[in-house]
Amino acid sequence: MLKNFVIWSGFYALTGIVFTSVITESLNKSTFADCKLNISRDNKACQQVLKTGSDYQQKQVLTILAINDI
């Protein structure tokens, strides 16, 4: 009985982690897309990408912002 509880608890925990990760990644992608449409330091989508986006997304936004400042 305890063995089944441990197995199912682990399964539900893993499912929750994967589900949360998928949602977070899809939100980051849509935020990144919104940022690219209107790139600006004042754009809230760009600010969010710089806070929570992947390293690649953050580098892309910083590079584009740097080019626009020139």
N, C-alpha and C positions, 0 to 999 in steps of 0.2 A: 504494500500500500504506500509506504513512504517512498519507495523507489519510483513508483508511478508519479507521485506528486512532484518529486524532484525533476523527473524527465519532462513532465508537462509544464512545470514552472519555467524551466530552462527554455523550452520551446516557445512559450508565450513571451518571455523576455527577449529572446532573439528576434521573434517576429516584430515586436514593438520597436526594437532598435533599427531593424531594416526599414520598417515603415516610416519611422521618423527621418531616417537618412534620405529616403527617396523623396519625401515631401520637401525636406530642406533643400536638396539639390535641385528639384524642379523649380522651387521658388527662386533660388539663386540664378537659375538660367533665365527665367522670365524677367527678373530684376535687371540682369545684365543686358538683356535685349532692350528693355526700356531705357536704360542708361545710354546704350549705343545710339538710339534714335534721337536723343536730345542730350548730347554730351555737354556737361557744364558742371562746374564745382558746386553750383547751387541746386542742381538736380538731386532730389531726394533718393532716386534710384541709384545714382552714382555714389552718393554718400553711403548707402546701404551696401553696395558692392564692395566699397573700400573697407567696410567694417567686417562683413561676414562672407564675402565671396572667396572663391578658391584663389590660390596664389596666381594662377594663370589669369583669372579675371581681373584681379587687382593690378597686375602688371600691365594688362591691356588698357585699363582705364587710366592708370597713371601715365602711360606713354601717350595716349591720345590727348589727355589734358595738358601734358607738357608740350606737345606739338601745337596745340591750339593757343597756348600762351606765348609762343614765339612771334 
